[in-house]
Amino acid sequence: MMNRREHAATIAAGMLCANSLPHLATAVTGHRHLTPVGGAQSAPWTNAAWGTANLLAGLALARRAAGGEGRWDSRLVTFDLGAAVFATWMVSSEAAMRVNWRGKDDR
């Protein structure tokens, strides 16, 4: 059974890992994407660094919170919940605010 700290760490791990994906995809495709480091026009290399940092932090948290050996327990569901919550927030915020979409002035 997970305690509150393990539960929070596992959710945060899923969120960080999910956050890494759009930044890493941005870096690979050469697009620009919002980061806290460089703002809305963050270059691909900035996104590569930010995405890598998020992935490593998420994996480190997952490792620390994993507990035990062998097969996963409820922590996998909690990790997936964190990833799903973050993905839902990103879909909603991008659809509503279009922060990372190219506007007619950005062509």
N, C-alpha and C positions, 0 to 999 in steps of 0.2 A: 504494500500500500504506500502510495506517495504522500509525503508531507506537503505543506503549502509551498515551501521553497522549491522543492523538486518539481512540483506541478508548474509553478511560474517559470522556472528555468527551462522546462521542456517546451512550454508554449512559446516562450521567447526564442528558443532555438529554432522552432519551426518558422516563426515570423522572420527571423534573420536570414535563414536559408532561402525562404520564398522571396525576400527582398533582393537577394543577390541575383536572381535570374534575369530580371529586366535590365539590370545594369551590365551584366556580363553579355547578354544578347546585344545590348546597345554598343558595347565595345567591339564585339565581333563584326557587327554590321556597319560600323563607322558612323552611327547616328549620334545625336546629342540627346541628353536626358538629364532631368533635374537631379542634382545631388546637393547635400548640405555643404559640401566643400566648394563647389564651383557655381552653384546656382542653376538656373533653368537652362543655360547654354553650356553645361559641362561637356567637355570634350570626351571622345571615346576613351582615352587613356585614364581620365579621371574616373569614368564609369568602371573601367577595368579594375582600378585600385579600390574603389568603393565597393563594388560587387565582390571582389576577392576578400576584402576585410569583413564584409557581412557574412560571407560563406564560412570563413575560418572561425569567426566568433560564434556563429550558429552551431557549427560542428563541435567546437570546444565545449559549448554549453550542453549540447546533446550528450557528449561523451561524459561530462562531469555528472549529469543528471541521470545517466543511463542505469546505473546500479546493476549489480548482479552480473551474471554471465549467461551465455546461451541465448535463448530466444527472447524476443521483446515481451514486455508485459503491457499494461495500460499506457505506459509512456509513449508508445508508438502512436496510439490514438490521440494522445495529448499533443504530441509533436505535429501530427497531421492537422489537428484542430488549429494550432497556431499558424500553419502554412495556409490553411483554408480561410481563416479570418483575415490574414494579410491580403491574400489574393482577392477576396471579396471587397475589401476596402479599396484596393488598387483599381479594380474594375469600376467600382462606383465613382471614385474620385476622378479617374481619367474620363469616364463617360460624361460626368457633370462639368468638370472644369477644363478638360483637354490641355492640361499643363504641358504635356510632352508631345503634343501634336504640332505639326508644321502649319503655320498660318499663312495667309496670302502674302504677308510681308517678309516671310522667311525663305521664299523661293530663291 
